[in-house]
């Protein structure tokens, strides 16, 4: 699995830059103050290993240091831009407002995908009764291999982070006509996580309903470019923590899983500024 922190070199490089507000001399550039904005784009994500804690009638056990990956849709024009398919890839959308030329506040959704890697060997601790699973009944600590008869575990209809973001903008370049500009951005985000979890435990389960399973929070850095005083593109790296204390599993009320992990997400979005 690719390291979940492969993007930190980029993050640290941006954070190490000296203050740049004084460089923004000459043309004032496109005005951001009191303008609304909307955007749409796509993401990749990486996750740290996670302990999966399963509880229900006849079992209470933990799978330790479980590895998971995202699941990007292979790129094609129709797969990413056809109206009937735009909800399939890993996407981001957001709407917000600029308080002034330096700060914006927004609400939006990051639709990441999280898939436990099949075939990995992990440590199992806890108990499983023979009534619940004759194959995996145990009260001892031992290594197991994650196969479909033990576990399939995905948040592929969305590891959906619905967040409120606060972002700061430092302009470092303006075109001579004042209609184009580039900014560094830094910000914070927090919000609930509402996945639709597809789980098969001991061969039992389903693609569950959307469910408020926990929350996420973190920080982000990136580059924000405005073009023709109206359109913009933003390349961003978001890093944070997700806590999921209530994941739906087999579809029965008593069966639950819980987990927490860190993540890094890279996204590229395109949007429009509204107002003057």
Buried (B, 14 or more C-beta within 10 A) or exposed (E): EEEBEEBBEBBEEBEEEEEEEEEBEEBEBBBBEEBBBBBBBBBBBBBBBBBBBBBBEBBBBBBBEBBBBBBEBEEEEEEBEEEEBBEEBBBBBBEBBBEEBBBBEBEBBBBBBBBBEEEBEBBBBBBBBEEBBEEBBBEEEEEBEBEEEBBBBBBBBBBBBBBEBBBEBBBBBBBEEBBBBBBBBBBBBBBEBBBBBBBBBBEBBEBBEEBEBBBBBBBBBBBBBBBEBBBBBBBBBBBBEBBBEEBBBBEEEEBBBBBBBBBBBBBBBEBEBEEE
